Amino acid sequence: MKAVVWHGRRDVRVDEVPDPAVREPTDAVVRITSSGLCGSDLHLYDVLTPFMTEGDILGHEPMGIVEEVGPEVPNLSPGDRVVMPFQIACGTCFMCSQDLQTQCETTQNRRFGTGGSLFGYTKLYGQVPGGQAQYLRVPQAHYGPIKVPEGPADDRFLYLSDVLPTAWQAVAYADAPKGGSLAVLGLGPIGDMCCRIALHLGVEKVIGVDLVPERLERARARGVDVLDLTEHDDVADVIRERTGGRGADAVIDAVGMEAHGSAVAEVAQKSAGLLPKKIAEKLMTTAGVDRLAALQLAIDAVRRGGTISIIGVYGGMTDPLPMLTLFDKQIQLRMGQANVRRWVPEILPLLTDEDVLGVDDFATHHVPLEKAPEAYEMFQKKADGAVKIVLRP
C-alpha cells in the first residue's frame, strides 16, 4: 500500500509499504478514505525529529471502512464506516474508566514515562503506524473506532478523530461562563474550532488572536472578535480593554511550542534536530526548548482568578514559567491531550444536517495522498490560505 513516511526533518515521502494485517484478537484493519493533516504533524515534520525513526508512517486523524476484524471485536463488522480517535485506548483500565483515555494503562509507554499510545506519533507514544495511508491496523478496535452513519461526506465526521474533541475539551477546561469572555490564542484548526464551540455553548465574547490574515477572516466570519497580533504592541492590554479592564475570564493557548516570539527557543529547537539522535533526545527531554510567547500572553491576558486551558502541544521539560504571577493572579491551569471518547457523546448529535459547527466546509484543501509532501510544505509555510488539509488515499 501507499503511505506517508517520515525520512528526516522536513522530508516526508509517499512510499510503498507492506499492507497491515490483524495481529491481535482486538485488532481491525480499516481502508482509509480520508485522513487529516494536523498542526501536531508539523511538530514531527520540524521540531520533534529526535524522536522519529526513518520509515515511521505519519497521521492520526483517519476515517474509513472496516475491512477485517479480530475475533475479540464484536462491535465492528466489515463494511462499517468508522472514525479512529488519535489515541489508542482499551476502555476498561482505571484511567479509561475515569474518561482519561489518553492515559490508558494498557497502552501507556512506560519506557518514556508517557501516556497512552497515539497513531503516527513518535516512539514516545508507541511508534504505532499512522493513518496517512491506504490502510490502517487499529489496535484496541473493540473500543476505539467510532461508528458513523452512511450518507454525508467524510468531512462531516472526520474531525471526530481529533479536531472536534480536542477543541471541545479545550473549551470545557477553560470553563468560561455563559455571558463571559474567552480569548483564543492561535486560530489554526484547533483554535478556530474552539471559537465555534465556545460561541455555540453561549460564551458571549470570544476574542481570537492570530497573525495570518486568512485565519483571522475565517474567525471573523463566524462572529469572533479578532485581534491581529501584528497590529498591536500589547495584545494583552487590548484584551483587557475589551473585557471591562480585567482580562478574559479564560484563555485557550491553541499554539503551543510553535509560538512566535522567542529566538532563543527557536534556535534550541532547530539545533536539537542537528545533533546526534541520542544527544538530541536527551536535550528534548531535559531542557526548556519551547517558545513560550503564547503561554506568556495567556498569563498576562487572563483575569485574576481566571483559567488558562492549554491545548497546544509543548515539548520542553524545564521551560521557565512566571510562577510569581501565576500564584499572585490565582490562575488555574488545565491542559492535556484530548480524551476523544469522553466528548464524542456530546459532539456527535451536533453533526446533523444543520451542521452548526461548520464542519462541511472546515477544510481549506483536499489533496490526493500522493501530494502529501507538497501538502506538508504548504501547511508548514501557511501558504495558499491553508488552514486545514485533508488527504484522500
TALIN-V644115 format. One record per residue. N is the residue number from 1. PSI is psi as a letter, one per 30 degrees, with the letter a starting at -180 (NA if undefined). OMEGA is omega in whole degrees, -180 to 180 (* if undefined). NEAR is the number of other C-alpha atoms within 12 Angstrom. Layout:
BEGIN
n = <N	N>
psi = <PSI	PSI>
omega = <OMEGA	OMEGA>
near = <NEAR	NEAR>
END
This chain:
BEGIN
n = <1	2	3	4	5	6	7	8	9	10	11	12	13	14	15	16	17	18	19	20	21	22	23	24	25	26	27	28	29	30	31	32	33	34	35	36	37	38	39	40	41	42	43	44	45	46	47	48	49	50	51	52	53	54	55	56	57	58	59	60	61	62	63	64	65	66	67	68	69	70	71	72	73	74	75	76	77	78	79	80	81	82	83	84	85	86	87	88	89	90	91	92	93	94	95	96	97	98	99	100	101	102	103	104	105	106	107	108	109	110	111	112	113	114	115	116	117	118	119	120	121	122	123	124	125	126	127	128	129	130	131	132	133	134	135	136	137	138	139	140	141	142	143	144	145	146	147	148	149	150	151	152	153	154	155	156	157	158	159	160	161	162	163	164	165	166	167	168	169	170	171	172	173	174	175	176	177	178	179	180	181	182	183	184	185	186	187	188	189	190	191	192	193	194	195	196	197	198	199	200	201	202	203	204	205	206	207	208	209	210	211	212	213	214	215	216	217	218	219	220	221	222	223	224	225	226	227	228	229	230	231	232	233	234	235	236	237	238	239	240	241	242	243	244	245	246	247	248	249	250	251	252	253	254	255	256	257	258	259	260	261	262	263	264	265	266	267	268	269	270	271	272	273	274	275	276	277	278	279	280	281	282	283	284	285	286	287	288	289	290	291	292	293	294	295	296	297	298	299	300	301	302	303	304	305	306	307	308	309	310	311	312	313	314	315	316	317	318	319	320	321	322	323	324	325	326	327	328	329	330	331	332	333	334	335	336	337	338	339	340	341	342	343	344	345	346	347	348	349	350	351	352	353	354	355	356	357	358	359	360	361	362	363	364	365	366	367	368	369	370	371	372	373	374	375	376	377	378	379	380	381	382	383	384	385	386	387	388	389	390	391	392	393>
psi = <l	k	l	j	k	k	f	l	k	h	j	k	l	j	l	k	l	k	k	l	l	k	f	l	f	g	l	l	k	k	j	k	f	k	k	l	j	l	e	f	f	f	e	e	f	e	e	g	f	f	g	l	k	k	f	k	k	l	k	g	i	l	l	a	k	k	e	k	l	l	f	h	i	f	f	l	l	k	f	k	k	l	k	k	l	f	l	j	l	f	f	f	l	e	e	e	f	g	h	i	f	f	g	k	f	e	g	k	i	f	e	g	h	l	a	l	l	k	k	h	i	l	f	f	h	f	h	k	k	a	g	i	l	e	l	k	k	j	l	h	f	f	e	e	k	j	k	l	l	l	d	l	l	e	f	e	f	e	f	f	e	d	e	e	e	e	e	e	e	e	e	e	e	e	h	k	l	k	f	a	k	k	k	j	j	j	h	a	e	e	e	e	e	e	e	e	e	e	e	e	g	g	k	e	j	j	k	k	k	l	g	j	e	e	e	e	e	e	e	e	f	g	g	k	j	l	k	j	f	f	f	k	e	i	e	e	e	e	e	e	e	g	h	g	f	e	l	k	e	l	k	k	j	g	e	b	f	g	k	l	f	j	e	e	e	e	e	e	e	e	e	e	f	f	l	k	e	e	e	e	e	e	e	f	f	f	l	j	g	k	j	g	e	e	e	e	e	e	e	e	f	k	l	k	g	a	k	k	j	j	f	k	k	l	f	l	f	h	k	k	k	i	e	e	e	e	e	e	f	h	k	k	k	k	l	l	k	k	j	e	f	e	f	e	f	f	e	e	f	f	h	a	f	f	i	f	g	h	f	e	g	e	k	f	k	k	k	k	e	f	g	e	e	e	e	e	e	e	e	e	f	h	l	h	g	j	e	k	k	k	k	j	NA>
omega = <176	180	177	-170	179	179	-179	-180	-179	179	173	-177	174	-175	167	-180	180	175	176	179	173	-180	180	-178	179	179	165	171	-176	171	-173	176	175	179	-176	171	-170	174	177	176	179	175	179	-179	-170	-167	-173	-177	179	-178	179	177	180	-177	178	176	-173	170	-180	179	-173	167	-179	-175	179	178	-174	177	175	-175	180	175	-174	-173	180	176	174	-178	178	176	-171	170	179	169	-176	177	-178	-174	-175	180	-175	-178	-179	-177	177	178	176	-176	174	-173	178	178	-175	-177	178	-176	177	180	-171	179	-178	-180	-178	-175	-176	-178	180	174	169	-172	168	179	174	-176	168	180	180	179	-172	-169	172	-171	178	179	-178	168	-177	173	179	-176	176	-177	-168	-171	180	178	180	-175	172	174	-177	177	-177	-175	178	-173	-174	-172	170	-179	-173	-169	-175	180	178	178	-180	179	179	-180	179	179	178	173	175	-177	171	-176	-179	-175	179	173	179	-179	-177	-176	167	-176	-177	180	177	-179	174	180	-179	-179	-180	179	178	-177	171	174	-170	-177	176	-178	180	-176	177	177	179	-174	-178	180	178	-178	177	-179	179	-179	179	178	180	174	-170	176	176	-176	-176	-175	-175	178	-177	-176	179	179	177	178	177	179	-176	-179	174	178	-176	-168	-178	175	179	177	173	172	180	-177	-180	-168	-178	-179	174	169	179	-179	-179	-179	178	177	179	179	-176	179	180	-180	-179	-178	170	-169	-177	179	-180	178	-179	179	-175	-178	-180	-173	174	-174	-179	168	-168	-176	-178	-180	178	176	179	-180	180	-170	-178	179	174	-177	-179	-175	171	177	-177	178	172	-175	172	-175	-178	-178	-179	179	-179	179	179	-174	179	-179	179	-179	-176	-179	179	-177	173	178	172	-174	173	174	-178	174	-166	-175	180	-170	-176	-180	179	-175	-172	178	179	-177	-178	180	-178	177	-173	-178	175	-177	-175	180	-178	180	175	-177	169	-168	174	-179	-178	-179	-178	179	178	180	178	-179	180	-178	-180	-180	-176	-178	174	178	-176	174	178	-178	176	178	179	178	*>
near = <24	30	39	45	39	38	24	24	30	30	26	36	32	31	27	17	20	17	19	30	24	26	19	21	21	30	34	41	41	41	37	41	35	42	51	53	53	41	40	42	45	33	38	43	43	33	41	42	39	35	37	39	28	25	26	36	43	52	52	47	50	50	50	44	35	35	27	31	34	28	19	21	27	18	23	32	25	21	20	26	32	41	45	51	49	50	52	48	41	34	33	21	21	17	23	29	19	17	23	30	38	39	35	35	26	25	33	30	24	18	13	19	17	24	31	39	39	47	43	46	39	37	33	32	33	31	31	33	41	46	51	55	48	40	40	51	43	53	41	40	40	29	33	40	46	35	32	32	22	15	12	18	22	36	39	35	46	46	49	47	47	43	50	46	37	46	45	43	40	47	48	34	33	41	31	37	24	21	19	29	40	53	58	56	55	46	46	48	43	43	48	51	45	48	52	42	40	43	34	26	27	20	30	26	34	46	49	50	46	38	25	27	26	25	38	34	25	34	39	24	17	27	23	35	31	39	34	28	30	16	15	16	13	17	34	35	23	30	40	28	17	28	27	16	17	24	36	47	42	47	57	56	51	48	41	38	39	39	35	25	21	21	17	18	30	24	18	27	37	28	25	33	32	22	18	15	21	17	18	26	31	21	29	33	27	17	21	27	37	43	34	35	33	39	42	33	40	47	42	33	44	46	38	26	24	36	38	46	45	43	44	43	34	35	35	29	18	17	25	18	21	18	16	12	20	25	16	16	23	18	30	29	29	25	29	29	38	42	43	44	40	32	30	34	17	19	32	31	19	23	28	20	17	13	21	23	34	28	33	22	21	35	32	29	28	27	28	27	37	26	27	38	30	28	41	45	25	25	33	30	19	26	21	20	23	33	40	44	43	40	42	35	30>
END
